[in-house]
Amino acid sequence: MEQAGLGFESDIHPLFRAEDVDAMSFAFNLTSYEDVRTNAEEIYRRLAAGSMPCDARWPAEQVERFRTWIDTGSPP
């Protein structure tokens, strides 16, 4: 699935629900582009393992979208 042109504000930030932001605030500020970009590999690891978000796994398509965003330079 080609997802060229992914951006944090338009494609990644909306994936994080308010409850995800609250639950993960001890580790990451999921509303901050800089913090998500800095911690992208760790966030991805947790998403892929299903330990984040706390209540249920993301669908594989959303995990892949996050991976693609990382692999294309994590644009804002």
PQR file of N, CA, C, O and H, with PARSE charges and radii, in Angstrom:
ATOM      1  N   MET A   1       0.851  -1.178   0.000 -0.4000 1.5000
ATOM      2  CA  MET A   1       0.000   0.000   0.000 -0.0000 2.0000
ATOM      3  C   MET A   1       0.891   1.234   0.000  0.5500 1.7000
ATOM      4  O   MET A   1       1.663   1.434   0.938 -0.5500 1.4000
ATOM      5  N   GLU A   2       0.802   2.036  -0.998 -0.4000 1.5000
ATOM      6  CA  GLU A   2       1.618   3.246  -1.125 -0.0000 2.0000
ATOM      7  C   GLU A   2       0.942   4.393  -0.394  0.5500 1.7000
ATOM      8  O   GLU A   2      -0.215   4.714  -0.666 -0.5500 1.4000
ATOM      9  H   GLU A   2       0.175   1.874  -1.760  0.4000 1.0000
ATOM     10  N   GLN A   3       1.656   5.002   0.523 -0.4000 1.5000
ATOM     11  CA  GLN A   3       1.110   6.120   1.279 -0.0000 2.0000
ATOM     12  C   GLN A   3       2.100   7.270   1.273  0.5500 1.7000
ATOM     13  O   GLN A   3       2.468   7.794   2.324 -0.5500 1.4000
ATOM     14  H   GLN A   3       2.596   4.741   0.743  0.4000 1.0000
ATOM     15  N   ALA A   4       2.521   7.653   0.093 -0.4000 1.5000
ATOM     16  CA  ALA A   4       3.452   8.762  -0.029 -0.0000 2.0000
ATOM     17  C   ALA A   4       2.775  10.034   0.450  0.5500 1.7000
ATOM     18  O   ALA A   4       1.561  10.195   0.324 -0.5500 1.4000
ATOM     19  H   ALA A   4       2.222   7.227  -0.761  0.4000 1.0000
ATOM     20  N   GLY A   5       3.565  10.918   0.992 -0.4000 1.5000
ATOM     21  CA  GLY A   5       3.036  12.203   1.400 -0.0000 2.0000
ATOM     22  C   GLY A   5       2.378  12.205   2.772  0.5500 1.7000
ATOM     23  O   GLY A   5       1.618  13.120   3.087 -0.5500 1.4000
ATOM     24  H   GLY A   5       4.551  10.787   1.094  0.4000 1.0000
ATOM     25  N   LEU A   6       2.656  11.204   3.587 -0.4000 1.5000
ATOM     26  CA  LEU A   6       2.107  11.201   4.936 -0.0000 2.0000
ATOM     27  C   LEU A   6       2.734  12.324   5.755  0.5500 1.7000
ATOM     28  O   LEU A   6       3.938  12.569   5.669 -0.5500 1.4000
ATOM     29  H   LEU A   6       3.274  10.461   3.331  0.4000 1.0000
ATOM     30  N   GLY A   7       1.919  12.996   6.540 -0.4000 1.5000
ATOM     31  CA  GLY A   7       2.413  14.040   7.423 -0.0000 2.0000
ATOM     32  C   GLY A   7       1.893  13.832   8.835  0.5500 1.7000
ATOM     33  O   GLY A   7       0.852  13.206   9.031 -0.5500 1.4000
ATOM     34  H   GLY A   7       0.941  12.797   6.610  0.4000 1.0000
ATOM     35  N   PHE A   8       2.608  14.351   9.810 -0.4000 1.5000
ATOM     36  CA  PHE A   8       2.211  14.178  11.203 -0.0000 2.0000
ATOM     37  C   PHE A   8       0.840  14.800  11.457  0.5500 1.7000
ATOM     38  O   PHE A   8      -0.060  14.136  11.970 -0.5500 1.4000
ATOM     39  H   PHE A   8       3.454  14.860   9.651  0.4000 1.0000
ATOM     40  N   GLU A   9       0.684  16.057  11.103 -0.4000 1.5000
ATOM     41  CA  GLU A   9      -0.566  16.749  11.411 -0.0000 2.0000
ATOM     42  C   GLU A   9      -1.768  16.135  10.701  0.5500 1.7000
ATOM     43  O   GLU A   9      -2.840  16.007  11.294 -0.5500 1.4000
ATOM     44  H   GLU A   9       1.416  16.597  10.686  0.4000 1.0000
ATOM     45  N   SER A  10      -1.599  15.757   9.446 -0.4000 1.5000
ATOM     46  CA  SER A  10      -2.742  15.271   8.669 -0.0000 2.0000
ATOM     47  C   SER A  10      -3.005  13.777   8.813  0.5500 1.7000
ATOM     48  O   SER A  10      -4.152  13.346   8.701 -0.5500 1.4000
ATOM     49  H   SER A  10      -0.728  15.861   8.964  0.4000 1.0000
ATOM     50  N   ASP A  11      -1.979  12.983   9.057 -0.4000 1.5000
ATOM     51  CA  ASP A  11      -2.130  11.527   8.999 -0.0000 2.0000
ATOM     52  C   ASP A  11      -1.784  10.771  10.279  0.5500 1.7000
ATOM     53  O   ASP A  11      -2.366   9.718  10.541 -0.5500 1.4000
ATOM     54  H   ASP A  11      -1.047  13.333   9.148  0.4000 1.0000
ATOM     55  N   ILE A  12      -0.866  11.275  11.066 -0.4000 1.5000
ATOM     56  CA  ILE A  12      -0.394  10.545  12.239 -0.0000 2.0000
ATOM     57  C   ILE A  12      -1.067  11.044  13.512  0.5500 1.7000
ATOM     58  O   ILE A  12      -1.614  10.244  14.271 -0.5500 1.4000
ATOM     59  H   ILE A  12      -0.394  12.130  10.853  0.4000 1.0000
ATOM     60  N   HIS A  13      -1.038  12.317  13.753 -0.4000 1.5000
ATOM     61  CA  HIS A  13      -1.647  12.869  14.960 -0.0000 2.0000
ATOM     62  C   HIS A  13      -3.101  12.419  15.139  0.5500 1.7000
ATOM     63  O   HIS A  13      -3.485  12.087  16.260 -0.5500 1.4000
ATOM     64  H   HIS A  13      -0.594  12.967  13.136  0.4000 1.0000
ATOM     65  N   PRO A  14      -3.927  12.394  14.085 -0.5600 1.5000
ATOM     66  CA  PRO A  14      -5.320  11.946  14.258  0.2800 2.0000
ATOM     67  C   PRO A  14      -5.473  10.482  14.685  0.5500 1.7000
ATOM     68  O   PRO A  14      -6.546  10.096  15.149 -0.5500 1.4000
ATOM     69  N   LEU A  15      -4.440   9.669  14.543 -0.4000 1.5000
ATOM     70  CA  LEU A  15      -4.515   8.267  14.966 -0.0000 2.0000
ATOM     71  C   LEU A  15      -4.533   8.133  16.488  0.5500 1.7000
ATOM     72  O   LEU A  15      -5.037   7.147  17.024 -0.5500 1.4000
ATOM     73  H   LEU A  15      -3.569   9.983  14.166  0.4000 1.0000
ATOM     74  N   PHE A  16      -3.984   9.124  17.176 -0.4000 1.5000
ATOM     75  CA  PHE A  16      -3.902   9.078  18.635 -0.0000 2.0000
ATOM     76  C   PHE A  16      -5.153   9.707  19.241  0.5500 1.7000
ATOM     77  O   PHE A  16      -5.394  10.905  19.090 -0.5500 1.4000
ATOM     78  H   PHE A  16      -3.574   9.926  16.741  0.4000 1.0000
ATOM     79  N   ARG A  17      -5.942   8.889  19.927 -0.4000 1.5000
ATOM     80  CA  ARG A  17      -7.148   9.376  20.595 -0.0000 2.0000
ATOM     81  C   ARG A  17      -6.771  10.103  21.884  0.5500 1.7000
ATOM     82  O   ARG A  17      -5.659   9.946  22.387 -0.5500 1.4000
ATOM     83  H   ARG A  17      -5.746   7.916  20.050  0.4000 1.0000
ATOM     84  N   ALA A  18      -7.682  10.885  22.406 -0.4000 1.5000
ATOM     85  CA  ALA A  18      -7.426  11.615  23.656 -0.0000 2.0000
ATOM     86  C   ALA A  18      -7.024  10.656  24.770  0.5500 1.7000
ATOM     87  O   ALA A  18      -6.139  10.972  25.566 -0.5500 1.4000
ATOM     88  H   ALA A  18      -8.585  11.013  21.998  0.4000 1.0000
ATOM     89  N   GLU A  19      -7.665   9.482  24.838 -0.4000 1.5000
ATOM     90  CA  GLU A  19      -7.319   8.520  25.886 -0.0000 2.0000
ATOM     91  C   GLU A  19      -5.917   7.945  25.692  0.5500 1.7000
ATOM     92  O   GLU A  19      -5.251   7.602  26.669 -0.5500 1.4000
ATOM     93  H   GLU A  19      -8.384   9.226  24.192  0.4000 1.0000
ATOM     94  N   ASP A  20      -5.463   7.836  24.441 -0.4000 1.5000
ATOM     95  CA  ASP A  20      -4.094   7.387  24.177 -0.0000 2.0000
ATOM     96  C   ASP A  20      -3.098   8.437  24.665  0.5500 1.7000
ATOM     97  O   ASP A  20      -2.091   8.115  25.296 -0.5500 1.4000
ATOM     98  H   ASP A  20      -6.004   8.114  23.648  0.4000 1.0000
ATOM     99  N   VAL A  21      -3.398   9.686  24.363 -0.4000 1.5000
ATOM    100  CA  VAL A  21      -2.535  10.799  24.776 -0.0000 2.0000
ATOM    101  C   VAL A  21      -2.408  10.812  26.292  0.5500 1.7000
ATOM    102  O   VAL A  21      -1.310  10.942  26.833 -0.5500 1.4000
ATOM    103  H   VAL A  21      -4.216   9.948  23.851  0.4000 1.0000
ATOM    104  N   ASP A  22      -3.546  10.676  26.973 -0.4000 1.5000
ATOM    105  CA  ASP A  22      -3.530  10.675  28.448 -0.0000 2.0000
ATOM    106  C   ASP A  22      -2.782   9.469  28.998  0.5500 1.7000
ATOM    107  O   ASP A  22      -1.942   9.612  29.886 -0.5500 1.4000
ATOM    108  H   ASP A  22      -4.438  10.570  26.534  0.4000 1.0000
ATOM    109  N   ALA A  23      -3.082   8.283  28.478 -0.4000 1.5000
ATOM    110  CA  ALA A  23      -2.490   7.049  29.002 -0.0000 2.0000
ATOM    111  C   ALA A  23      -0.983   6.997  28.803  0.5500 1.7000
ATOM    112  O   ALA A  23      -0.271   6.427  29.630 -0.5500 1.4000
ATOM    113  H   ALA A  23      -3.765   8.167  27.756  0.4000 1.0000
ATOM    114  N   MET A  24      -0.489   7.578  27.728 -0.4000 1.5000
ATOM    115  CA  MET A  24       0.938   7.501  27.415 -0.0000 2.0000
ATOM    116  C   MET A  24       1.714   8.753  27.810  0.5500 1.7000
ATOM    117  O   MET A  24       2.899   8.868  27.498 -0.5500 1.4000
ATOM    118  H   MET A  24      -1.067   8.042  27.056  0.4000 1.0000
ATOM    119  N   SER A  25       1.061   9.688  28.490 -0.4000 1.5000
ATOM    120  CA  SER A  25       1.714  10.959  28.821 -0.0000 2.0000
ATOM    121  C   SER A  25       2.937  10.778  29.719  0.5500 1.7000
ATOM    122  O   SER A  25       3.810  11.645  29.755 -0.5500 1.4000
ATOM    123  H   SER A  25       0.099   9.595  28.744  0.4000 1.0000
ATOM    124  N   PHE A  26       3.008   9.649  30.451 -0.4000 1.5000
ATOM    125  CA  PHE A  26       4.185   9.386  31.290 -0.0000 2.0000
ATOM    126  C   PHE A  26       5.430   9.143  30.437  0.5500 1.7000
ATOM    127  O   PHE A  26       6.550   9.339  30.908 -0.5500 1.4000
ATOM    128  H   PHE A  26       2.298   8.945  30.421  0.4000 1.0000
ATOM    129  N   ALA A  27       5.243   8.718  29.188 -0.4000 1.5000
ATOM    130  CA  ALA A  27       6.376   8.355  28.336 -0.0000 2.0000
ATOM    131  C   ALA A  27       6.558   9.286  27.143  0.5500 1.7000
ATOM    132  O   ALA A  27       7.682   9.629  26.779 -0.5500 1.4000
ATOM    133  H   ALA A  27       4.333   8.558  28.805  0.4000 1.0000
ATOM    134  N   PHE A  28       5.438   9.694  26.534 -0.4000 1.5000
ATOM    135  CA  PHE A  28       5.500  10.488  25.293 -0.0000 2.0000
ATOM    136  C   PHE A  28       4.405  11.548  25.307  0.5500 1.7000
ATOM    137  O   PHE A  28       3.344  11.357  25.901 -0.5500 1.4000
ATOM    138  H   PHE A  28       4.524   9.415  26.830  0.4000 1.0000
ATOM    139  N   ASN A  29       4.680  12.664  24.645 -0.4000 1.5000
ATOM    140  CA  ASN A  29       3.639  13.644  24.379 -0.0000 2.0000
ATOM    141  C   ASN A  29       3.178  13.387  22.946  0.5500 1.7000
ATOM    142  O   ASN A  29       3.793  13.861  21.991 -0.5500 1.4000
ATOM    143  H   ASN A  29       5.543  12.819  24.163  0.4000 1.0000
ATOM    144  N   LEU A  30       2.103  12.640  22.809 -0.4000 1.5000
ATOM    145  CA  LEU A  30       1.639  12.226  21.485 -0.0000 2.0000
ATOM    146  C   LEU A  30       0.998  13.347  20.686  0.5500 1.7000
ATOM    147  O   LEU A  30       0.631  13.152  19.528 -0.5500 1.4000
ATOM    148  H   LEU A  30       1.603  12.255  23.585  0.4000 1.0000
ATOM    149  N   THR A  31       0.859  14.519  21.291 -0.4000 1.5000
ATOM    150  CA  THR A  31       0.351  15.668  20.539 -0.0000 2.0000
ATOM    151  C   THR A  31       1.486  16.512  19.970  0.5500 1.7000
ATOM    152  O   THR A  31       1.250  17.429  19.184 -0.5500 1.4000
ATOM    153  H   THR A  31       1.157  14.678  22.233  0.4000 1.0000
ATOM    154  N   SER A  32       2.712  16.201  20.366 -0.4000 1.5000
ATOM    155  CA  SER A  32       3.886  16.972  19.944 -0.0000 2.0000
ATOM    156  C   SER A  32       4.616  16.296  18.791  0.5500 1.7000
ATOM    157  O   SER A  32       5.106  15.176  18.932 -0.5500 1.4000
ATOM    158  H   SER A  32       2.904  15.455  21.005  0.4000 1.0000
ATOM    159  N   TYR A  33       4.685  16.971  17.665 -0.4000 1.5000
ATOM    160  CA  TYR A  33       5.427  16.441  16.522 -0.0000 2.0000
ATOM    161  C   TYR A  33       6.856  16.095  16.926  0.5500 1.7000
ATOM    162  O   TYR A  33       7.348  15.011  16.614 -0.5500 1.4000
ATOM    163  H   TYR A  33       4.287  17.881  17.550  0.4000 1.0000
ATOM    164  N   GLU A  34       7.519  17.014  17.618 -0.4000 1.5000
ATOM    165  CA  GLU A  34       8.928  16.793  17.986 -0.0000 2.0000
ATOM    166  C   GLU A  34       9.085  15.572  18.884  0.5500 1.7000
ATOM    167  O   GLU A  34      10.018  14.790  18.702 -0.5500 1.4000
ATOM    168  H   GLU A  34       7.119  17.895  17.872  0.4000 1.0000
ATOM    169  N   ASP A  35       8.190  15.398  19.847 -0.4000 1.5000
ATOM    170  CA  ASP A  35       8.310  14.268  20.759 -0.0000 2.0000
ATOM    171  C   ASP A  35       8.002  12.951  20.054  0.5500 1.7000
ATOM    172  O   ASP A  35       8.688  11.952  20.273 -0.5500 1.4000
ATOM    173  H   ASP A  35       7.432  16.033  19.995  0.4000 1.0000
ATOM    174  N   VAL A  36       6.977  12.947  19.212 -0.4000 1.5000
ATOM    175  CA  VAL A  36       6.660  11.720  18.477 -0.0000 2.0000
ATOM    176  C   VAL A  36       7.789  11.389  17.508  0.5500 1.7000
ATOM    177  O   VAL A  36       8.174  10.226  17.382 -0.5500 1.4000
ATOM    178  H   VAL A  36       6.420  13.759  19.033  0.4000 1.0000
ATOM    179  N   ARG A  37       8.317  12.382  16.831 -0.4000 1.5000
ATOM    180  CA  ARG A  37       9.420  12.138  15.895 -0.0000 2.0000
ATOM    181  C   ARG A  37      10.643  11.600  16.632  0.5500 1.7000
ATOM    182  O   ARG A  37      11.261  10.634  16.184 -0.5500 1.4000
ATOM    183  H   ARG A  37       8.004  13.327  16.932  0.4000 1.0000
ATOM    184  N   THR A  38      10.994  12.214  17.751 -0.4000 1.5000
ATOM    185  CA  THR A  38      12.151  11.788  18.538 -0.0000 2.0000
ATOM    186  C   THR A  38      12.000  10.355  19.041  0.5500 1.7000
ATOM    187  O   THR A  38      12.976   9.606  19.092 -0.5500 1.4000
ATOM    188  H   THR A  38      10.492  12.998  18.115  0.4000 1.0000
ATOM    189  N   ASN A  39      10.791   9.977  19.409 -0.4000 1.5000
ATOM    190  CA  ASN A  39      10.526   8.664  20.000 -0.0000 2.0000
ATOM    191  C   ASN A  39       9.819   7.709  19.045  0.5500 1.7000
ATOM    192  O   ASN A  39       9.236   6.717  19.482 -0.5500 1.4000
ATOM    193  H   ASN A  39       9.998  10.586  19.367  0.4000 1.0000
ATOM    194  N   ALA A  40       9.865   7.997  17.757 -0.4000 1.5000
ATOM    195  CA  ALA A  40       9.080   7.244  16.774 -0.0000 2.0000
ATOM    196  C   ALA A  40       9.371   5.748  16.792  0.5500 1.7000
ATOM    197  O   ALA A  40       8.440   4.946  16.717 -0.5500 1.4000
ATOM    198  H   ALA A  40      10.338   8.803  17.403  0.4000 1.0000
ATOM    199  N   GLU A  41      10.624   5.355  16.888 -0.4000 1.5000
ATOM    200  CA  GLU A  41      10.950   3.925  16.862 -0.0000 2.0000
ATOM    201  C   GLU A  41      10.397   3.211  18.083  0.5500 1.7000
ATOM    202  O   GLU A  41       9.896   2.093  17.965 -0.5500 1.4000
ATOM    203  H   GLU A  41      11.381   6.006  16.948  0.4000 1.0000
ATOM    204  N   GLU A  42      10.478   3.833  19.253 -0.4000 1.5000
ATOM    205  CA  GLU A  42       9.932   3.230  20.472 -0.0000 2.0000
ATOM    206  C   GLU A  42       8.406   3.173  20.408  0.5500 1.7000
ATOM    207  O   GLU A  42       7.806   2.176  20.810 -0.5500 1.4000
ATOM    208  H   GLU A  42      10.885   4.741  19.348  0.4000 1.0000
ATOM    209  N   ILE A  43       7.784   4.219  19.914 -0.4000 1.5000
ATOM    210  CA  ILE A  43       6.327   4.221  19.751 -0.0000 2.0000
ATOM    211  C   ILE A  43       5.936   3.125  18.778  0.5500 1.7000
ATOM    212  O   ILE A  43       4.994   2.375  19.036 -0.5500 1.4000
ATOM    213  H   ILE A  43       8.271   5.029  19.587  0.4000 1.0000
ATOM    214  N   TYR A  44       6.641   3.023  17.669 -0.4000 1.5000
ATOM    215  CA  TYR A  44       6.352   1.971  16.693 -0.0000 2.0000
ATOM    216  C   TYR A  44       6.498   0.583  17.326  0.5500 1.7000
ATOM    217  O   TYR A  44       5.648  -0.283  17.119 -0.5500 1.4000
ATOM    218  H   TYR A  44       7.406   3.632  17.459  0.4000 1.0000
ATOM    219  N   ARG A  45       7.555   0.372  18.083 -0.4000 1.5000
ATOM    220  CA  ARG A  45       7.771  -0.919  18.731 -0.0000 2.0000
ATOM    221  C   ARG A  45       6.578  -1.275  19.620  0.5500 1.7000
ATOM    222  O   ARG A  45       6.117  -2.416  19.618 -0.5500 1.4000
ATOM    223  H   ARG A  45       8.245   1.076  18.251  0.4000 1.0000
ATOM    224  N   ARG A  46       6.088  -0.312  20.366 -0.4000 1.5000
ATOM    225  CA  ARG A  46       4.943  -0.558  21.247 -0.0000 2.0000
ATOM    226  C   ARG A  46       3.670  -0.806  20.446  0.5500 1.7000
ATOM    227  O   ARG A  46       2.870  -1.675  20.793 -0.5500 1.4000
ATOM    228  H   ARG A  46       6.462   0.615  20.368  0.4000 1.0000
ATOM    229  N   LEU A  47       3.487  -0.046  19.380 -0.4000 1.5000
ATOM    230  CA  LEU A  47       2.303  -0.245  18.534 -0.0000 2.0000
ATOM    231  C   LEU A  47       2.327  -1.628  17.891  0.5500 1.7000
ATOM    232  O   LEU A  47       1.313  -2.327  17.875 -0.5500 1.4000
ATOM    233  H   LEU A  47       4.137   0.659  19.098  0.4000 1.0000
ATOM    234  N   ALA A  48       3.483  -2.021  17.363 -0.4000 1.5000
ATOM    235  CA  ALA A  48       3.602  -3.315  16.688 -0.0000 2.0000
ATOM    236  C   ALA A  48       3.430  -4.474  17.665  0.5500 1.7000
ATOM    237  O   ALA A  48       2.896  -5.523  17.303 -0.5500 1.4000
ATOM    238  H   ALA A  48       4.306  -1.453  17.377  0.4000 1.0000
ATOM    239  N   ALA A  49       3.884  -4.284  18.908 -0.4000 1.5000
ATOM    240  CA  ALA A  49       3.760  -5.326  19.926 -0.0000 2.0000
ATOM    241  C   ALA A  49       2.364  -5.380  20.534  0.5500 1.7000
ATOM    242  O   ALA A  49       2.006  -6.354  21.198 -0.5500 1.4000
ATOM    243  H   ALA A  49       4.318  -3.432  19.202  0.4000 1.0000
ATOM    244  N   GLY A  50       1.571  -4.324  20.305 -0.4000 1.5000
ATOM    245  CA  GLY A  50       0.229  -4.283  20.862 -0.0000 2.0000
ATOM    246  C   GLY A  50       0.165  -3.779  22.290  0.5500 1.7000
ATOM    247  O   GLY A  50      -0.897  -3.834  22.911 -0.5500 1.4000
ATOM    248  H   GLY A  50       1.862  -3.533  19.766  0.4000 1.0000
ATOM    249  N   SER A  51       1.282  -3.285  22.833 -0.4000 1.5000
ATOM    250  CA  SER A  51       1.269  -2.757  24.197 -0.0000 2.0000
ATOM    251  C   SER A  51       0.823  -1.297  24.241  0.5500 1.7000
ATOM    252  O   SER A  51       0.672  -0.719  25.317 -0.5500 1.4000
ATOM    253  H   SER A  51       2.144  -3.240  22.329  0.4000 1.0000
ATOM    254  N   MET A  52       0.623  -0.726  23.104 -0.4000 1.5000
ATOM    255  CA  MET A  52       0.126   0.641  22.977 -0.0000 2.0000
ATOM    256  C   MET A  52      -0.796   0.653  21.775  0.5500 1.7000
ATOM    257  O   MET A  52      -0.434   0.064  20.756 -0.5500 1.4000
ATOM    258  H   MET A  52       0.747  -1.195  22.230  0.4000 1.0000
ATOM    259  N   PRO A  53      -1.937   1.269  21.817 -0.5600 1.5000
ATOM    260  CA  PRO A  53      -2.554   1.872  22.995  0.2800 2.0000
ATOM    261  C   PRO A  53      -2.956   0.828  24.029  0.5500 1.7000
ATOM    262  O   PRO A  53      -2.883  -0.377  23.788 -0.5500 1.4000
ATOM    263  N   CYS A  54      -3.371   1.312  25.157 -0.4000 1.5000
ATOM    264  CA  CYS A  54      -3.573   0.441  26.319 -0.0000 2.0000
ATOM    265  C   CYS A  54      -4.789  -0.474  26.206  0.5500 1.7000
ATOM    266  O   CYS A  54      -4.793  -1.550  26.804 -0.5500 1.4000
ATOM    267  H   CYS A  54      -3.431   2.291  25.353  0.4000 1.0000
ATOM    268  N   ASP A  55      -5.809  -0.085  25.465 -0.4000 1.5000
ATOM    269  CA  ASP A  55      -7.060  -0.845  25.488 -0.0000 2.0000
ATOM    270  C   ASP A  55      -7.205  -1.863  24.363  0.5500 1.7000
ATOM    271  O   ASP A  55      -7.932  -2.843  24.527 -0.5500 1.4000
ATOM    272  H   ASP A  55      -5.806   0.789  24.979  0.4000 1.0000
ATOM    273  N   ALA A  56      -6.548  -1.668  23.240 -0.4000 1.5000
ATOM    274  CA  ALA A  56      -6.663  -2.605  22.113 -0.0000 2.0000
ATOM    275  C   ALA A  56      -5.582  -2.287  21.096  0.5500 1.7000
ATOM    276  O   ALA A  56      -5.105  -1.156  21.007 -0.5500 1.4000
ATOM    277  H   ALA A  56      -5.958  -0.871  23.107  0.4000 1.0000
ATOM    278  N   ARG A  57      -5.202  -3.303  20.331 -0.4000 1.5000
ATOM    279  CA  ARG A  57      -4.207  -3.091  19.264 -0.0000 2.0000
ATOM    280  C   ARG A  57      -4.761  -2.169  18.192  0.5500 1.7000
ATOM    281  O   ARG A  57      -5.965  -2.129  17.938 -0.5500 1.4000
ATOM    282  H   ARG A  57      -5.590  -4.222  20.404  0.4000 1.0000
ATOM    283  N   TRP A  58      -3.855  -1.433  17.575 -0.4000 1.5000
ATOM    284  CA  TRP A  58      -4.219  -0.706  16.357 -0.0000 2.0000
ATOM    285  C   TRP A  58      -4.402  -1.723  15.245  0.5500 1.7000
ATOM    286  O   TRP A  58      -3.746  -2.765  15.251 -0.5500 1.4000
ATOM    287  H   TRP A  58      -2.878  -1.466  17.782  0.4000 1.0000
ATOM    288  N   PRO A  59      -5.283  -1.441  14.288 -0.5600 1.5000
ATOM    289  CA  PRO A  59      -5.335  -2.286  13.087  0.2800 2.0000
ATOM    290  C   PRO A  59      -3.982  -2.245  12.377  0.5500 1.7000
ATOM    291  O   PRO A  59      -3.273  -1.239  12.423 -0.5500 1.4000
ATOM    292  N   ALA A  60      -3.639  -3.345  11.726 -0.4000 1.5000
ATOM    293  CA  ALA A  60      -2.342  -3.448  11.039 -0.0000 2.0000
ATOM    294  C   ALA A  60      -2.121  -2.288  10.079  0.5500 1.7000
ATOM    295  O   ALA A  60      -0.993  -1.819   9.932 -0.5500 1.4000
ATOM    296  H   ALA A  60      -4.215  -4.162  11.688  0.4000 1.0000
ATOM    297  N   GLU A  61      -3.170  -1.820   9.427 -0.4000 1.5000
ATOM    298  CA  GLU A  61      -3.044  -0.713   8.477 -0.0000 2.0000
ATOM    299  C   GLU A  61      -2.551   0.560   9.166  0.5500 1.7000
ATOM    300  O   GLU A  61      -1.751   1.298   8.593 -0.5500 1.4000
ATOM    301  H   GLU A  61      -4.087  -2.200   9.546  0.4000 1.0000
ATOM    302  N   GLN A  62      -3.012   0.820  10.369 -0.4000 1.5000
ATOM    303  CA  GLN A  62      -2.572   2.011  11.092 -0.0000 2.0000
ATOM    304  C   GLN A  62      -1.122   1.866  11.553  0.5500 1.7000
ATOM    305  O   GLN A  62      -0.360   2.831  11.504 -0.5500 1.4000
ATOM    306  H   GLN A  62      -3.662   0.220  10.835  0.4000 1.0000
ATOM    307  N   VAL A  63      -0.741   0.685  11.993 -0.4000 1.5000
ATOM    308  CA  VAL A  63       0.646   0.447  12.392 -0.0000 2.0000
ATOM    309  C   VAL A  63       1.559   0.648  11.180  0.5500 1.7000
ATOM    310  O   VAL A  63       2.621   1.262  11.287 -0.5500 1.4000
ATOM    311  H   VAL A  63      -1.360  -0.100  12.032  0.4000 1.0000
ATOM    312  N   GLU A  64       1.134   0.126  10.032 -0.4000 1.5000
ATOM    313  CA  GLU A  64       1.915   0.283   8.800 -0.0000 2.0000
ATOM    314  C   GLU A  64       1.998   1.750   8.376  0.5500 1.7000
ATOM    315  O   GLU A  64       3.035   2.200   7.889 -0.5500 1.4000
ATOM    316  H   GLU A  64       0.271  -0.372   9.945  0.4000 1.0000
ATOM    317  N   ARG A  65       0.918   2.485   8.558 -0.4000 1.5000
ATOM    318  CA  ARG A  65       0.940   3.922   8.237 -0.0000 2.0000
ATOM    319  C   ARG A  65       1.983   4.629   9.087  0.5500 1.7000
ATOM    320  O   ARG A  65       2.724   5.472   8.581 -0.5500 1.4000
ATOM    321  H   ARG A  65       0.075   2.119   8.954  0.4000 1.0000
ATOM    322  N   PHE A  66       2.051   4.299  10.368 -0.4000 1.5000
ATOM    323  CA  PHE A  66       3.049   4.904  11.253 -0.0000 2.0000
ATOM    324  C   PHE A  66       4.456   4.531  10.800  0.5500 1.7000
ATOM    325  O   PHE A  66       5.342   5.385  10.769 -0.5500 1.4000
ATOM    326  H   PHE A  66       1.450   3.614  10.779  0.4000 1.0000
ATOM    327  N   ARG A  67       4.671   3.257  10.446 -0.4000 1.5000
ATOM    328  CA  ARG A  67       5.980   2.801   9.954 -0.0000 2.0000
ATOM    329  C   ARG A  67       6.366   3.542   8.676  0.5500 1.7000
ATOM    330  O   ARG A  67       7.511   3.968   8.527 -0.5500 1.4000
ATOM    331  H   ARG A  67       3.951   2.563  10.472  0.4000 1.0000
ATOM    332  N   THR A  68       5.425   3.695   7.763 -0.4000 1.5000
ATOM    333  CA  THR A  68       5.686   4.398   6.510 -0.0000 2.0000
ATOM    334  C   THR A  68       6.065   5.845   6.789  0.5500 1.7000
ATOM    335  O   THR A  68       6.971   6.386   6.156 -0.5500 1.4000
ATOM    336  H   THR A  68       4.495   3.349   7.884  0.4000 1.0000
ATOM    337  N   TRP A  69       5.376   6.470   7.733 -0.4000 1.5000
ATOM    338  CA  TRP A  69       5.695   7.850   8.109 -0.0000 2.0000
ATOM    339  C   TRP A  69       7.135   7.936   8.593  0.5500 1.7000
ATOM    340  O   TRP A  69       7.861   8.851   8.203 -0.5500 1.4000
ATOM    341  H   TRP A  69       4.639   6.031   8.247  0.4000 1.0000
ATOM    342  N   ILE A  70       7.561   7.000   9.436 -0.4000 1.5000
ATOM    343  CA  ILE A  70       8.949   6.983   9.905 -0.0000 2.0000
ATOM    344  C   ILE A  70       9.901   6.810   8.723  0.5500 1.7000
ATOM    345  O   ILE A  70      10.873   7.551   8.578 -0.5500 1.4000
ATOM    346  H   ILE A  70       6.972   6.257   9.752  0.4000 1.0000
ATOM    347  N   ASP A  71       9.607   5.823   7.887 -0.4000 1.5000
ATOM    348  CA  ASP A  71      10.503   5.475   6.776 -0.0000 2.0000
ATOM    349  C   ASP A  71      10.601   6.555   5.708  0.5500 1.7000
ATOM    350  O   ASP A  71      11.552   6.561   4.926 -0.5500 1.4000
ATOM    351  H   ASP A  71       8.817   5.220   8.004  0.4000 1.0000
ATOM    352  N   THR A  72       9.647   7.457   5.662 -0.4000 1.5000
ATOM    353  CA  THR A  72       9.685   8.546   4.676 -0.0000 2.0000
ATOM    354  C   THR A  72      10.175   9.851   5.290  0.5500 1.7000
ATOM    355  O   THR A  72       9.956  10.927   4.734 -0.5500 1.4000
ATOM    356  H   THR A  72       8.874   7.452   6.297  0.4000 1.0000
ATOM    357  N   GLY A  73      10.838   9.751   6.439 -0.4000 1.5000
ATOM    358  CA  GLY A  73      11.487  10.928   7.029 -0.0000 2.0000
ATOM    359  C   GLY A  73      10.681  11.635   8.087  0.5500 1.7000
ATOM    360  O   GLY A  73      11.085  12.707   8.538 -0.5500 1.4000
ATOM    361  H   GLY A  73      11.016   8.876   6.891  0.4000 1.0000
ATOM    362  N   SER A  74       9.561  11.087   8.504 -0.4000 1.5000
ATOM    363  CA  SER A  74       8.734  11.659   9.581 -0.0000 2.0000
ATOM    364  C   SER A  74       8.381  13.125   9.346  0.5500 1.7000
ATOM    365  O   SER A  74       8.647  13.975  10.195 -0.5500 1.4000
ATOM    366  H   SER A  74       9.232  10.216   8.137  0.4000 1.0000
ATOM    367  N   PRO A  75       7.771  13.424   8.173 -0.5600 1.5000
ATOM    368  CA  PRO A  75       7.463  14.825   7.891  0.2800 2.0000
ATOM    369  C   PRO A  75       6.375  15.396   8.811  0.5500 1.7000
ATOM    370  O   PRO A  75       5.497  14.677   9.288 -0.5500 1.4000
ATOM    371  N   PRO A  76       6.461  16.709   9.043 -0.5600 1.5000
ATOM    372  CA  PRO A  76       5.428  17.347   9.873  0.2800 2.0000
ATOM    373  C   PRO A  76       4.134  17.347   9.134  0.5500 1.7000
ATOM    374  O   PRO A  76       3.129  17.837   9.649 -0.5500 1.4000
TER
END
